[in-house]
């Protein structure tokens, strides 16, 4: 299952610098002027998980295959994007396709880096972006609502269901509130199919100066307050530091981070926050050839988890041999877990847990 995050924000907030660092590429051009990212750049990065390294060791696997995370670096937004200003239409089309929004906010002062709004104010910047997204959502939904309303009056049940879902969302958007605040309970999946940008979960990334990477600063503190009020997530990152460590070897990177008072990289923090935001968990497969991590959403049942590996696994699902990660490691692998009675045979209704080590039985 893909985990796809669109990196958005005003021009010159550090989006492309962060993207380059996260993907360890120079694909996104980072420059001190608006719209340096003309086409969305897509980068796929491995998700670090120390459990996978341990499974490789215990299972004596020849290869380690982590799960991955996709970042899409989207052109900088400006006021009026919902009306086509700047690269607005292109921006809005690209952002509709992502699962979550990583909203980079400039939380550092630097007279050498211009700000499109004339000064540093992350809450104002967040409002500009969200307002443009709400206006675009409203425009999209109002047009559909008019057409559906006419069909609903004629007795069309599907249109009537759409009207019942869309009307409270339109009212919220007209009142200046994002669509996510008005989705009727139990209608989350139906709302997701509307492809509204303000229903997507948001992770605020506070781009701070190097000296504030460990503790944050006054600007980032305000962003964290906003995130808490919204039920969103926020992390503090220094794009400058990420750019540096992306070029370092693993051991050198660890020492450098420790010297700055950081336990982990910005990438690790973004991934953890993103997983929590989207309700993602990891299960593993482990054998002599490879130890591999797979990403699924919380609440996924065994056949659907198997389907992430291959559709045939889901269609022909019979059962899943399952061992908890802790038992697999403590008991020296699959054989030890079986001898200790810690290997279970789970059926179609089993809800996969984070860290499960699984072997699927199937017949096609």
C-alpha positions as CSV (number, residue, x, y, z in Angstrom):
1,X,0.0,0.0,0.0
2,X,1.5,3.3,-1.0
3,X,2.0,6.2,1.4
4,X,1.9,9.3,-0.7
5,X,2.5,12.8,0.8
6,X,2.4,16.0,-1.1
7,X,4.9,18.6,0.1
8,X,3.2,22.0,-0.1
9,X,3.8,25.6,1.1
10,X,4.4,29.1,-0.1
11,X,7.5,29.8,-2.3
12,X,10.9,30.0,-0.5
13,X,9.8,28.1,2.7
14,X,12.3,25.3,2.2
15,X,10.1,22.7,0.4
16,X,12.5,21.8,-2.3
17,X,15.5,21.8,0.0
18,X,13.7,19.4,2.3
19,X,12.6,17.3,-0.6
20,X,16.2,17.0,-1.9
21,X,17.4,16.1,1.5
22,X,14.7,13.5,2.1
23,X,15.2,11.8,-1.2
24,X,18.9,12.3,-1.3
25,X,18.6,13.6,-4.9
26,X,19.0,17.0,-6.6
27,X,15.9,16.4,-8.7
28,X,14.0,19.3,-7.2
29,X,15.7,22.6,-8.0
30,X,16.2,24.7,-4.8
31,X,16.6,28.4,-5.6
32,X,15.8,31.7,-4.0
33,X,12.9,32.7,-6.2
34,X,9.2,31.6,-6.5
35,X,8.2,28.6,-8.7
36,X,11.6,27.0,-8.9
37,X,9.8,23.7,-8.8
38,X,7.8,23.8,-12.1
39,X,6.8,20.1,-12.3
40,X,6.0,18.0,-9.3
41,X,9.0,15.9,-8.4
42,X,8.4,12.4,-6.9
43,X,10.9,10.7,-4.7
44,X,10.6,7.4,-3.0
45,X,12.5,6.8,0.2
46,X,13.0,3.7,2.4
47,X,11.2,3.8,5.8
48,X,13.8,3.1,8.5
49,X,12.7,0.4,11.0
50,X,15.2,-1.2,13.4
51,X,12.9,-4.2,13.8
52,X,13.6,-5.1,10.1
53,X,17.3,-5.2,10.7
54,X,16.8,-7.5,13.7
55,X,14.6,-9.8,11.7
56,X,17.2,-10.0,9.0
57,X,19.8,-11.0,11.6
58,X,17.6,-13.6,13.4
59,X,16.1,-15.0,10.2
60,X,19.5,-15.1,8.6
61,X,18.0,-13.5,5.5
62,X,20.2,-12.7,2.5
63,X,18.4,-9.4,1.7
64,X,16.6,-6.7,3.6
65,X,13.7,-4.9,1.9
66,X,12.2,-1.9,3.8
67,X,8.8,-0.5,2.9
68,X,8.8,2.9,1.2
69,X,7.3,6.3,1.5
70,X,6.6,8.6,-1.5
71,X,7.0,12.4,-1.4
72,X,5.7,14.6,-4.1
73,X,7.3,18.1,-4.2
74,X,4.6,20.4,-5.5
75,X,5.1,23.9,-7.0
76,X,4.9,26.8,-4.5
77,X,1.5,28.3,-3.9
78,X,0.6,32.0,-3.8
79,X,-2.6,34.0,-2.9
80,X,-5.2,33.5,-5.7
81,X,-4.1,30.0,-6.6
82,X,-7.8,28.9,-6.5
83,X,-8.4,31.4,-9.3
84,X,-5.4,30.3,-11.3
85,X,-2.8,32.8,-9.9
86,X,0.8,31.6,-10.1
87,X,0.8,27.9,-10.9
88,X,-2.5,27.5,-9.0
89,X,-4.4,25.2,-11.3
90,X,-1.5,22.9,-11.7
91,X,-0.8,22.9,-7.9
92,X,-4.4,22.1,-7.1
93,X,-4.6,19.3,-9.6
94,X,-1.5,17.7,-8.2
95,X,-2.5,17.9,-4.6
96,X,-5.8,16.2,-5.2
97,X,-3.9,12.9,-5.9
98,X,-2.0,12.6,-2.6
99,X,-3.1,10.8,0.6
100,X,-1.8,13.4,3.0
101,X,-0.5,17.0,2.9
102,X,2.9,17.8,4.4
103,X,2.7,21.5,4.8
104,X,6.1,23.1,5.2
105,X,6.1,26.4,7.1
106,X,9.0,28.8,7.3
107,X,9.9,29.3,10.9
108,X,13.3,30.9,10.5
109,X,14.5,34.4,10.0
110,X,17.1,35.1,7.2
111,X,17.4,38.4,5.4
112,X,19.1,36.6,2.5
113,X,16.1,34.5,1.7
114,X,13.2,36.5,0.5
115,X,9.6,35.8,1.7
116,X,6.8,36.1,-0.9
117,X,4.6,37.8,1.8
118,X,7.3,40.2,3.0
119,X,8.0,38.7,6.5
120,X,8.0,35.5,8.5
121,X,4.7,34.5,10.0
122,X,3.9,30.7,9.8
123,X,0.3,31.0,10.9
124,X,-0.5,33.6,8.2
125,X,1.2,31.3,5.7
126,X,-0.8,28.3,6.8
127,X,-4.0,30.4,6.5
128,X,-3.1,31.5,3.0
129,X,-2.6,27.9,1.8
130,X,-5.7,26.5,3.6
131,X,-7.9,29.4,2.3
132,X,-6.9,28.6,-1.3
133,X,-7.6,24.9,-0.8
134,X,-11.0,25.7,0.8
135,X,-11.9,28.0,-2.1
136,X,-11.0,25.4,-4.7
137,X,-13.0,22.7,-2.8
138,X,-16.0,25.0,-2.5
139,X,-15.9,25.8,-6.2
140,X,-15.6,22.2,-7.1
141,X,-18.4,21.0,-4.8
142,X,-20.9,23.8,-5.5
143,X,-21.0,23.0,-9.2
144,X,-21.6,19.3,-8.5
145,X,-24.2,20.0,-5.8
146,X,-26.4,22.0,-8.2
147,X,-26.4,19.2,-10.8
148,X,-27.0,16.5,-8.1
149,X,-29.8,18.5,-6.5
150,X,-31.8,18.5,-9.7
151,X,-31.4,14.7,-10.1
152,X,-32.3,14.2,-6.4
153,X,-35.6,16.0,-6.9
154,X,-36.3,13.6,-9.7
155,X,-35.9,10.7,-7.4
156,X,-32.3,9.6,-8.1
157,X,-31.2,7.9,-4.9
158,X,-27.4,8.2,-5.6
159,X,-27.8,11.9,-6.2
160,X,-29.8,12.3,-3.0
161,X,-27.0,10.5,-1.0
162,X,-24.5,12.9,-2.6
163,X,-26.6,16.0,-1.6
164,X,-26.9,14.7,2.0
165,X,-23.1,14.3,2.2
166,X,-22.2,17.5,0.3
167,X,-24.5,20.1,1.8
168,X,-23.0,20.2,5.3
169,X,-19.5,20.3,3.8
170,X,-20.4,23.2,1.5
171,X,-21.9,25.1,4.5
172,X,-18.6,24.6,6.4
173,X,-16.5,25.8,3.5
174,X,-18.7,28.8,3.0
175,X,-18.1,29.6,6.7
176,X,-14.4,29.4,6.2
177,X,-13.9,25.9,7.8
178,X,-12.1,23.0,6.1
179,X,-14.2,20.2,4.7
180,X,-12.9,17.7,7.3
181,X,-14.8,19.5,10.0
182,X,-18.1,18.7,8.5
183,X,-17.9,15.1,7.2
184,X,-20.9,13.3,8.6
185,X,-20.0,10.4,11.0
186,X,-19.6,7.1,9.1
187,X,-19.3,8.9,5.8
188,X,-15.5,9.3,5.8
189,X,-14.9,6.9,2.9
190,X,-17.6,8.5,0.8
191,X,-16.1,11.9,1.6
192,X,-12.7,10.7,0.5
193,X,-14.1,9.9,-2.9
194,X,-15.0,13.5,-3.4
195,X,-11.3,14.2,-3.7
196,X,-11.5,17.4,-1.6
197,X,-8.2,18.8,-0.5
198,X,-9.3,20.0,2.9
199,X,-10.4,16.5,3.9
200,X,-6.9,15.2,3.7
201,X,-4.9,14.9,6.9
202,X,-2.2,17.5,7.5
203,X,1.3,17.3,8.9
204,X,2.9,20.7,9.5
205,X,6.6,20.7,9.1
206,X,8.2,23.7,10.9
207,X,11.4,24.5,9.0
208,X,13.6,26.1,11.7
209,X,17.2,27.4,11.8
210,X,19.9,24.9,12.7
211,X,20.2,26.1,16.3
212,X,16.5,25.4,17.0
213,X,16.4,21.9,15.4
214,X,16.3,20.1,18.8
215,X,13.9,22.4,20.7
216,X,12.0,24.5,18.1
217,X,11.5,28.2,18.5
218,X,8.7,30.7,19.1
219,X,7.4,30.4,15.5
220,X,7.2,26.6,15.7
221,X,5.5,26.8,19.1
222,X,2.6,28.7,17.5
223,X,2.3,26.1,14.8
224,X,2.1,23.3,17.3
225,X,-0.7,25.1,19.1
226,X,-2.6,25.4,15.8
227,X,-2.0,21.7,15.0
228,X,-3.3,20.6,18.4
229,X,-6.4,22.7,17.9
230,X,-7.0,21.1,14.5
231,X,-6.3,17.5,15.4
232,X,-3.3,17.7,13.0
233,X,0.3,16.7,13.6
234,X,3.4,18.9,13.6
235,X,7.2,18.3,13.6
236,X,10.2,20.5,13.9
237,X,12.8,20.0,11.1
238,X,15.8,22.0,9.9
239,X,16.0,21.5,6.1
240,X,19.6,22.8,6.2
241,X,20.6,20.0,8.6
242,X,18.7,17.4,6.6
243,X,20.6,18.6,3.5
244,X,23.9,18.1,5.3
245,X,23.2,14.6,6.8
246,X,21.7,13.3,3.5
247,X,25.3,13.3,2.2
248,X,26.8,11.5,5.2
249,X,27.5,7.8,6.0
250,X,25.2,6.2,8.6
251,X,27.7,6.3,11.5
252,X,28.9,9.9,10.7
253,X,25.2,11.0,10.5
254,X,24.5,9.5,14.0
255,X,27.5,11.3,15.6
256,X,26.5,14.6,13.9
257,X,22.9,14.4,15.1
258,X,24.0,13.6,18.6
259,X,26.3,16.7,18.6
260,X,23.2,18.8,17.8
261,X,21.2,17.2,20.6
262,X,19.0,15.2,18.1
263,X,18.1,11.6,18.6
264,X,17.0,11.1,15.0
265,X,16.7,12.8,11.7
266,X,13.9,14.9,10.4
267,X,13.0,12.1,8.0
268,X,12.4,9.7,10.9
269,X,10.2,12.3,12.7
270,X,8.2,13.0,9.5
271,X,7.6,9.3,8.9
272,X,6.5,8.6,12.5
273,X,4.1,11.5,12.4
274,X,2.9,10.5,9.0
275,X,2.2,7.0,10.1
276,X,0.2,8.2,13.1
277,X,-1.7,10.7,10.9
278,X,-2.8,8.1,8.4
279,X,-3.2,5.2,10.8
280,X,-0.5,3.1,9.2
281,X,1.2,0.0,10.7
282,X,3.9,-2.4,9.5
283,X,3.9,-6.2,9.2
284,X,6.8,-8.3,8.1
285,X,7.7,-11.4,6.1
286,X,10.9,-13.2,6.9
287,X,12.8,-16.1,5.3
288,X,16.2,-17.2,4.1
289,X,15.9,-15.1,0.9
290,X,14.7,-11.8,2.4
291,X,13.2,-10.0,5.4
292,X,10.7,-7.5,4.2
293,X,8.4,-4.8,5.6
294,X,4.9,-4.1,4.4
295,X,2.7,-1.1,5.1
296,X,-1.0,-1.4,5.8
297,X,-3.7,0.7,7.5
298,X,-4.8,-0.2,11.1
299,X,-7.7,-2.5,11.1
300,X,-6.7,-4.4,7.9
301,X,-7.7,-8.1,7.9
302,X,-5.3,-10.9,7.0
303,X,-6.6,-11.5,3.3
304,X,-6.3,-7.8,2.5
305,X,-2.8,-7.6,4.1
306,X,-1.8,-10.6,1.9
307,X,-3.1,-8.7,-1.1
308,X,-0.5,-6.0,-0.6
309,X,2.1,-8.6,-1.5
310,X,0.1,-10.0,-4.5
311,X,-3.6,-10.0,-5.5
312,X,-3.5,-13.9,-5.8
313,X,-2.6,-14.1,-2.1
314,X,-5.8,-12.3,-1.3
315,X,-8.0,-14.1,-3.8
316,X,-6.8,-17.5,-2.7
317,X,-6.3,-16.8,1.0
318,X,-6.5,-19.9,3.2
319,X,-4.7,-18.8,6.4
320,X,-1.9,-16.8,7.9
321,X,0.9,-18.2,10.0
322,X,1.5,-15.4,12.5
323,X,4.2,-14.7,15.1
324,X,4.5,-11.5,17.1
325,X,7.8,-9.6,16.4
326,X,8.9,-9.8,20.1
327,X,8.3,-13.6,20.2
328,X,10.1,-14.1,16.9
329,X,13.2,-12.3,18.1
330,X,13.2,-13.6,21.7
331,X,12.7,-17.3,20.6
332,X,15.3,-17.2,17.8
333,X,13.0,-17.2,14.8
334,X,10.2,-19.2,13.3
335,X,11.2,-22.7,14.6
336,X,11.8,-21.5,18.1
337,X,8.4,-19.7,18.1
338,X,6.6,-22.8,16.9
339,X,8.3,-25.0,19.5
340,X,7.3,-22.5,22.2
341,X,3.7,-22.4,21.0
342,X,3.9,-18.8,19.9
343,X,3.1,-19.4,16.2
344,X,-0.6,-19.0,15.5
345,X,-2.8,-19.9,12.5
346,X,-5.1,-17.0,11.8
347,X,-8.1,-17.0,9.4
348,X,-9.9,-14.4,7.2
349,X,-11.2,-12.4,10.1
350,X,-7.9,-11.8,11.8
351,X,-7.0,-8.1,12.1
352,X,-3.2,-7.8,11.5
353,X,-1.2,-6.1,14.3
354,X,1.8,-3.9,14.0
355,X,5.0,-6.0,14.0
356,X,3.3,-9.3,13.1
357,X,5.7,-11.7,11.2
358,X,3.5,-13.5,8.7
359,X,3.5,-16.3,6.2
360,X,0.4,-16.6,4.0
361,X,-1.1,-19.8,2.8
362,X,-3.1,-19.5,-0.4
363,X,-4.5,-21.5,-3.3
364,X,-5.3,-20.0,-6.7
